[in-house]
Amino acid sequence: MNVLKASLAGILLLMATQAKSQKTEQKKPDNPTKCTNIKEGKFLRANYPESIWHMTIKDNVQTEYFNNGKDFIKSTLVFIDDCNYKAIVMEKSDKRDPTQIGDVFNNKVVATQDNLLKLNIKVEGSQFDVVYRKVK
């Protein structure tokens, strides 16, 4: 029985050592933050397939696509500076969506790393963070 316990302890120690040796160095965020990456392109959300949600930004117009691109929310963007902007909803296709025309989303790019952008979004007293991946 003691031999079995010692063997199991040895295997666990070996597994822990292997797991530690396979750890990769995590990249650091861009410094300074590359806020202008949000001004134009195509973006996906981390862990969301493109068919569920994707977004394009061009000429200060942001269009979010849902439901395999069948539904959308279009907003005009007003940049306060490179890292802060307002998205004002101008048009939407799904009348059941709780977002209303005229809603204002206050967005702040808080961090970037290569093609990833972390934004803090505030609307009507709520706020949340979202991570976008720029693909184009």
CORCOR-V383693 format. One record per residue. N is the residue number from 1. SS is DSSP state (2 for helix, 1 for strand, 0 for the rest). Layout:
N&SS / N&SS
//
This chain:
1&0 / 2&2 / 3&2 / 4&2 / 5&2 / 6&2 / 7&2 / 8&2 / 9&2 / 10&2 / 11&2 / 12&2 / 13&2 / 14&2 / 15&2 / 16&2 / 17&2 / 18&2 / 19&2 / 20&2 / 21&2 / 22&0 / 23&0 / 24&0 / 25&0 / 26&0 / 27&0 / 28&0 / 29&0 / 30&0 / 31&0 / 32&0 / 33&0 / 34&0 / 35&2 / 36&2 / 37&2 / 38&2 / 39&2 / 40&0 / 41&1 / 42&1 / 43&1 / 44&1 / 45&1 / 46&0 / 47&0 / 48&0 / 49&0 / 50&0 / 51&0 / 52&0 / 53&1 / 54&1 / 55&1 / 56&1 / 57&1 / 58&1 / 59&0 / 60&0 / 61&1 / 62&1 / 63&1 / 64&1 / 65&1 / 66&1 / 67&0 / 68&0 / 69&0 / 70&0 / 71&1 / 72&1 / 73&1 / 74&1 / 75&1 / 76&1 / 77&1 / 78&1 / 79&1 / 80&0 / 81&0 / 82&0 / 83&0 / 84&1 / 85&1 / 86&1 / 87&1 / 88&1 / 89&1 / 90&1 / 91&1 / 92&1 / 93&0 / 94&0 / 95&0 / 96&0 / 97&0 / 98&0 / 99&0 / 100&0 / 101&0 / 102&0 / 103&0 / 104&1 / 105&1 / 106&1 / 107&1 / 108&1 / 109&1 / 110&1 / 111&1 / 112&1 / 113&1 / 114&0 / 115&0 / 116&1 / 117&1 / 118&1 / 119&1 / 120&1 / 121&1 / 122&1 / 123&1 / 124&0 / 125&0 / 126&1 / 127&1 / 128&1 / 129&1 / 130&1 / 131&1 / 132&1 / 133&1 / 134&1 / 135&0 / 136&0
//
